[in-house]
């Protein structure tokens, strides 16, 4: 599908979800965090922490998001053209759930600015760039950070509401 995200007025929750993968921890021994974020509320809808970039991990993040979906209005899923998002399993999960697929055309980071901003907040404000002893510690830190982010972190773009408040 054509990239419709930049031209779209996003004015409700569960209208557009953006997905991204970022590394957390230190580059020498990173973990990977797959996130699905609601573009309107900035609420992290689903996530998965893993030690590799396998598509199965992005699928787990998407499954979590779909399970927690509150609204049945039309939904667009936007991502870059990474192999994980183009995989048969990922695209099937989207189409089976009647979610439209949108992908960046030229890899411009501005196409996925919401996802990039959320990644930055999690790393800068919640310490997800720290060193983790093991994957279990990373998963625990991410779970706590995302819970705090969703419930307590106000956003200027949300008129200073938290993601959970804005999503309601």
C-alpha positions as CSV (number, residue, x, y, z in Angstrom):
1,X,0.0,0.0,0.0
2,X,1.1,3.6,-0.5
3,X,2.3,5.5,2.4
4,X,-0.8,7.4,3.5
5,X,0.4,8.2,7.0
6,X,2.0,11.6,6.4
7,X,-1.1,13.0,4.7
8,X,-3.5,11.5,7.3
9,X,-5.1,13.6,10.0
10,X,-4.8,11.3,13.1
11,X,-7.7,12.2,15.4
12,X,-8.7,9.1,17.3
13,X,-7.2,6.1,19.1
14,X,-6.7,2.8,17.2
15,X,-6.7,4.7,13.9
16,X,-2.9,4.3,13.2
17,X,-0.4,2.1,14.9
18,X,3.3,2.5,14.3
19,X,5.8,-0.3,14.8
20,X,9.5,-0.2,15.3
21,X,12.4,-2.2,16.6
22,X,15.2,-0.7,18.6
23,X,18.1,-2.0,20.5
24,X,18.3,-1.5,24.2
25,X,21.2,-2.0,26.6
26,X,24.7,-1.5,25.2
27,X,25.7,-2.2,21.6
28,X,28.2,-4.8,22.7
29,X,25.4,-7.1,24.0
30,X,22.1,-5.6,23.0
31,X,18.6,-6.8,23.4
32,X,15.9,-5.8,20.9
33,X,12.7,-4.2,21.8
34,X,9.8,-4.5,19.3
35,X,7.0,-1.9,20.0
36,X,3.6,-1.2,18.6
37,X,2.5,2.4,19.5
38,X,-0.9,4.1,18.9
39,X,0.0,7.2,16.9
40,X,-2.9,9.3,18.4
41,X,-2.4,8.6,22.2
42,X,1.3,7.5,22.1
43,X,0.2,4.5,24.1
44,X,2.4,1.5,23.7
45,X,-0.1,-1.2,22.7
46,X,2.3,-4.2,22.5
47,X,5.9,-5.0,22.9
48,X,8.4,-7.8,23.0
49,X,12.0,-8.0,24.3
50,X,14.3,-10.5,22.6
51,X,18.0,-11.4,22.0
52,X,17.5,-11.5,18.2
53,X,15.7,-9.8,15.3
54,X,13.5,-12.8,14.4
55,X,10.1,-12.0,12.9
56,X,8.5,-14.1,15.7
57,X,9.3,-11.4,18.2
58,X,7.6,-8.6,16.2
59,X,4.6,-11.0,15.9
60,X,4.4,-11.3,19.7
61,X,4.4,-7.5,20.1
62,X,1.6,-7.3,17.5
63,X,-0.4,-10.1,19.1
64,X,-0.2,-8.3,22.5
65,X,-1.4,-5.0,20.8
66,X,-4.3,-6.8,19.0
67,X,-5.4,-8.6,22.2
68,X,-5.6,-5.2,24.0
69,X,-7.3,-3.4,21.2
70,X,-10.4,-1.5,22.5
71,X,-11.9,0.0,19.4
72,X,-13.2,-1.8,16.3
73,X,-12.9,1.2,14.0
74,X,-10.7,0.9,10.8
75,X,-7.0,0.6,11.7
76,X,-3.8,1.2,9.7
77,X,-0.5,-0.4,10.8
78,X,2.5,1.6,9.7
79,X,6.2,0.4,9.8
80,X,9.4,0.6,7.8
81,X,10.1,-2.1,5.2
82,X,12.1,-4.3,7.6
83,X,12.0,-8.1,6.9
84,X,10.1,-8.7,10.1
85,X,7.2,-6.5,9.0
86,X,7.2,-7.9,5.5
87,X,7.2,-11.5,6.8
88,X,4.3,-13.8,5.8
89,X,3.3,-14.3,9.5
90,X,3.2,-10.6,10.3
91,X,1.2,-9.5,7.3
92,X,-1.2,-12.5,7.7
93,X,-1.9,-11.5,11.3
94,X,-2.7,-7.9,10.1
95,X,-4.9,-9.0,7.3
96,X,-6.7,-11.7,9.4
97,X,-7.5,-8.8,11.9
98,X,-8.7,-6.5,9.0
99,X,-5.8,-4.0,9.6
100,X,-4.6,-2.0,6.6
101,X,-0.8,-2.1,6.0
102,X,1.2,1.0,5.3
103,X,5.0,1.1,4.9
104,X,7.6,3.8,4.4
105,X,8.4,4.4,0.8
106,X,12.0,5.6,1.0
107,X,13.1,4.7,4.5
108,X,12.8,8.4,5.7
109,X,12.9,8.4,9.5
110,X,10.3,11.2,9.5
111,X,7.8,8.6,8.2
112,X,7.9,6.8,11.6
113,X,8.6,9.8,13.8
114,X,6.1,8.7,16.5
115,X,7.9,5.4,16.9
116,X,11.3,7.0,16.9
117,X,10.2,9.5,19.6
118,X,8.8,6.8,21.9
119,X,12.0,4.8,21.5
120,X,14.0,7.9,22.6
121,X,11.8,8.6,25.6
122,X,12.1,5.0,26.8
123,X,15.9,5.1,26.4
124,X,16.5,8.7,27.7
125,X,13.9,9.0,30.5
126,X,13.5,5.4,31.6
127,X,17.1,4.1,31.4
128,X,16.6,1.4,28.8
129,X,20.1,2.2,27.5
130,X,21.6,0.8,30.7
131,X,23.5,-2.5,30.9
132,X,21.3,-5.5,31.6
133,X,22.8,-8.6,33.3
134,X,20.5,-10.9,31.3
135,X,17.4,-11.0,29.2
136,X,15.1,-11.6,32.2
137,X,16.3,-8.3,33.8
138,X,15.8,-6.5,30.4
139,X,12.3,-7.9,30.2
140,X,11.5,-6.8,33.8
141,X,12.9,-3.3,33.2
142,X,11.0,-2.9,30.0
143,X,7.7,-4.1,31.5
144,X,8.0,-1.6,34.4
145,X,9.1,1.2,32.1
146,X,6.3,0.8,29.6
147,X,3.8,0.5,32.4
148,X,5.0,3.8,33.9
149,X,5.3,5.4,30.5
150,X,1.7,4.5,29.6
151,X,0.2,5.5,32.9
152,X,2.3,8.4,34.2
153,X,4.2,10.1,31.4
154,X,2.3,13.1,30.0
155,X,2.9,14.3,26.5
156,X,2.7,17.9,25.2
157,X,1.1,16.5,22.0
158,X,-1.6,14.9,24.2
159,X,-2.4,18.2,25.9
160,X,-0.4,16.9,28.9
161,X,-2.5,13.8,29.3
162,X,-0.8,10.4,29.7
163,X,-1.0,7.9,26.9
164,X,-3.6,5.8,28.8
165,X,-5.7,9.0,29.5
166,X,-5.5,10.1,25.9
167,X,-6.4,6.6,24.6
168,X,-9.7,6.7,26.6
